[in-house]
């Protein structure tokens, strides 16, 4: 964990859970596993606030706790995971994916779950149905069953999963478990539980309720605490969370498909999409490539709307196999040829393309030429670089040294004699992809943290203006609700002067830009992270 | 002798430079700094009758006549000039929707109970704007009832049960304190009344008694005074303890009722 990651985590926590949680969270990130007493002592935050913060962190899965790490009877220790906190950055994308796959219902289910950390199925279904009903026209309402079925689909496709069952207090205190395996019991993944993707039988009948205008606040409060309802639905104690890994697999597949579409054409991307969809269930998340599929199978699985004839499919497959990006590989000749999608190879190539474009955008296309040359030829001497890149020696040296000083290019010394005398040593320039990607990843974290910082600064600078516009909007809304004269409305509107309006507009523009920049940097972060993770498993 | 010392020092320098030889080439900036060592080396070598540089300076891109690039003595600027303009952000429906989702999500998180506010700072003076800020804060007092089975026991055990009407714990606490204070004042009034009555009685007794024996009376008075004093103290003590126990019972009863539930 680096300083950049801690800084970004702190900012994300502050934005989503407030300053107190930020303080506790960053302290935990910096210091590793700690018990409650130590946290209270070292952060200087009041005990009950620390407890609340820990509850929030545990609720959102950003913090795990375990006791008996140092033997029986030792206090419970808390440990935050920075990668889980960094997921907050990707929340909009998860929600958006929920929408593209399962419509508004899917979107709201994912959104509610992300907002609350984990929930029971019945409470999600109720809340989502209520929210959908509110947005529908008068007289319509959302049936619980519809939401339930969308929920079940999300679980079937593994986008949602059960929270792993917690060690209950009783087993915590029991002395029957041997103290030799305390770590293994707490570090288990949700996947290791057999019921992980099993939807419980829930008895939920009814429709989403619309809050009555008169008792607005009352009804909303009821909607927000469904667990207090006296009735039970048969799924108490079964909590669900978003399965980020599954989303990441989906993003990875999307990235591969869109890369193929950009590199070759739409049709070949549809073929790759079909291949990925076919092997979705069979391939393990960490596999380097999909299960081999024969050309026949692929042909049968292609949706008829694409209108791809068999010979054309064969041609496309050969084309895909021959492509230097190596998205698709040939695993055998039986059954008209067996084909796989090289998942990890594809990620590596996408990451490489990302670095190349970073070099190109920051140092110009001629530096990028040198960079690509080094990537292809692995090790080159300075003279060779100048010659192969066909760039005048002086400029080439300048670019090479700039890349070297930015750590995008490394220098490898190969001494002819053991004394490393410079005159008898080869100096070979090379590009190490993995360390470079790691460095870029850190730069990305820094970028996002800077973007957030800037956004907070901009908002702080014009806090007064924002508050004023909010208040005026509220007044306008209430006036419109009470059916006020148009003159009154314009009068209230004019409380914001033209210059103020201009300032507000430019502020909104800036903040929107900063926010979208965060989203788009996160796409790069995702690609680089997946590549780094894939090298760890393969 | 002095000359010898100097040569020795120069040699030590040289050894260091050779030790760093590996890093000299790695960074163009340090390369410039270290250029002096190269010259030093050539001079020292001259003393030994060999006038060769250990490597060709040309190979790093510096010709014979060229001066070395100036060495950097300060940290790189905080906001370096951008040589290349960045590309515009990707626009489109998806990007806009993601942006809207992001902003909406951030807004929604602020009104959730998981957004924890630090304890309100003690304000020096009451301000006119305070009432607007307090309205902002009251919005986020939404109830959150976690399933305490999923949390470590130490986090949940001291959580007080919230009042039923859903006001924040701190507010309810202050009202409790206020009510106990009220009780106290009522009790005090009663005590005062009782005391006055008893004093009246005593006075009557005293008046009915003979007015001789002043010493005795004085002693009695003193004793009475002490008695009074004792009584007062005792009563105050019990009062304090009783109110203390009152509160304790309330808390205890609540947590017994509903140990595994807490609401922010």
Interface residues (C-beta under 8 A of the other chain):
Chain A: X15 X16 X17 X18 X19 X20 X21 X36 X46 X48 X49 X51 X52 X53 X54 X55 X56 X58 X59 X60 X65 X67 X75 X76 X91 X92 X93 X95 X96 X99 X111 X114 X115 X116 X117 X118 X163 X166 X168 X169 X172 X221 X224 X225 X227 X228 X237 X239 X361 X362 X363 X364 X382 X393 X394 X397 X398 X401 X404 X405 X411 X413 X420 X421 X422 X423 X427 X512 X513 X515 X516 X517 X518 X519 X520
Chain B: X21 X22 X24 X25 X26 X27 X28 X29 X54 X55 X56 X59 X60 X61 X83 X84 X86 X87 X89 X90 X94 X95 X97 X98 X99 X101 X102 X103 X105 X106 X108 X109 X112 X114 X115 X116 X117 X118 X119 X142 X143 X144 X145 X146 X147 X149 X150 X151 X152 X153 X154 X155 X156 X158 X159 X166 X264
